[in-house]
Amino acid sequence: MALTAQQLADLMPDATQVESNEPEMASSLHYAQLALLVSFLEWLWRDRHDFFIGANLTIYFSHQQLKNRDFRGPDFFLVKQTQKRPRKAWVVWEEDGKYPDLIIELLSDSTAETDRTLKKTLYQERFHTHEYFWFSPDTLEFAGFRLWGQQYQPIAPNETGWL
């Protein structure tokens, strides 16, 4: 028996009860890098209440993804023009369809290939995230991409080497 869209939606869990399903950080160095990213931006924007920072938090972007348990969560993401409040996960359909404006992945031996390929494609084609960066705390590999049209283009370093 085929389900209608409403019947399928009725079977989905209450989004306030959906929790993140992300693995632990690869090392204490990765954790320290993530803590630095979060604490720096929280301090810099301490007087603002119009953003959300996700750190090692799952992004649920479709009912099918949730049903298939195809979890995807960046190490760090920023959503602007939203309410700053605690969340157990970022549930796109409960957040007015908003996806992250910025994503940063911290590369490790076990995630680097996925971060450079599968996740980059997902963030480009499904999320349409404006800026995507990856950084390896171990090797210091650093790359950034900006969405131009429908494709990520590498961000060229400026005269001081910054992206």
Residue pairs with C-beta under 8 A, 6 or more apart in sequence:
3 11
8 63
9 63
12 63
12 66
13 66
15 60
15 91
15 93
15 94
16 88
16 94
17 88
18 60
18 66
18 88
18 89
18 91
19 58
19 88
19 89
20 56
20 57
20 58
20 73
20 88
20 89
21 58
21 69
21 71
21 73
21 89
22 56
22 57
22 58
22 71
22 73
25 31
25 34
25 56
25 75
25 106
26 106
26 108
26 109
26 110
26 111
27 108
27 137
27 138
29 137
29 138
30 75
30 106
30 108
30 137
32 137
33 106
33 135
33 137
34 55
34 56
34 75
34 76
34 106
37 55
37 76
37 104
38 53
38 55
38 76
41 53
41 78
42 53
45 51
48 84
49 83
49 84
50 80
50 81
50 82
50 83
50 84
51 78
51 79
51 80
51 81
51 82
51 84
52 78
52 79
52 82
52 83
52 84
52 85
52 87
52 90
53 76
53 77
53 78
54 73
54 74
54 76
54 77
54 78
54 79
54 87
54 90
54 100
55 75
55 76
56 73
56 75
56 76
57 73
57 77
57 87
57 89
57 90
58 71
58 72
58 73
58 89
58 90
59 72
59 73
59 74
59 77
59 89
59 90
59 92
59 99
59 100
59 127
60 66
60 89
60 90
60 91
60 92
60 93
61 72
61 92
61 99
61 126
61 127
62 92
62 93
63 93
65 71
65 72
72 119
72 122
74 100
74 103
74 104
74 105
74 119
74 123
75 104
75 105
75 106
76 103
76 104
76 105
76 106
77 90
77 100
77 102
77 103
77 104
77 129
78 100
78 101
78 102
78 103
79 90
79 95
79 98
79 99
79 100
79 101
80 101
81 98
82 95
82 96
82 98
90 100
92 98
92 99
99 126
99 127
99 128
99 129
100 123
100 127
100 129
101 129
101 130
101 131
102 129
102 130
102 131
102 132
102 133
103 123
103 127
103 129
103 131
103 132
103 133
104 132
104 133
104 134
104 135
105 111
105 115
105 119
105 132
105 133
105 134
105 135
106 134
106 135
106 136
106 137
107 115
107 116
107 134
107 135
107 136
107 138
107 139
107 141
108 136
108 138
112 134
112 136
115 134
116 134
120 132
120 145
120 152
123 129
123 132
124 132
124 145
124 147
124 150
124 151
124 152
125 150
128 147
129 147
130 146
130 147
131 144
131 145
131 146
131 147
131 155
132 144
132 145
132 147
132 152
133 142
133 143
133 144
133 145
133 163
134 141
134 142
134 143
135 141
135 142
136 142
142 163
143 154
143 163
144 154
144 155
144 163
145 152
145 153
145 154
145 155
146 152
146 153
146 155
147 153
155 163
156 163
157 163
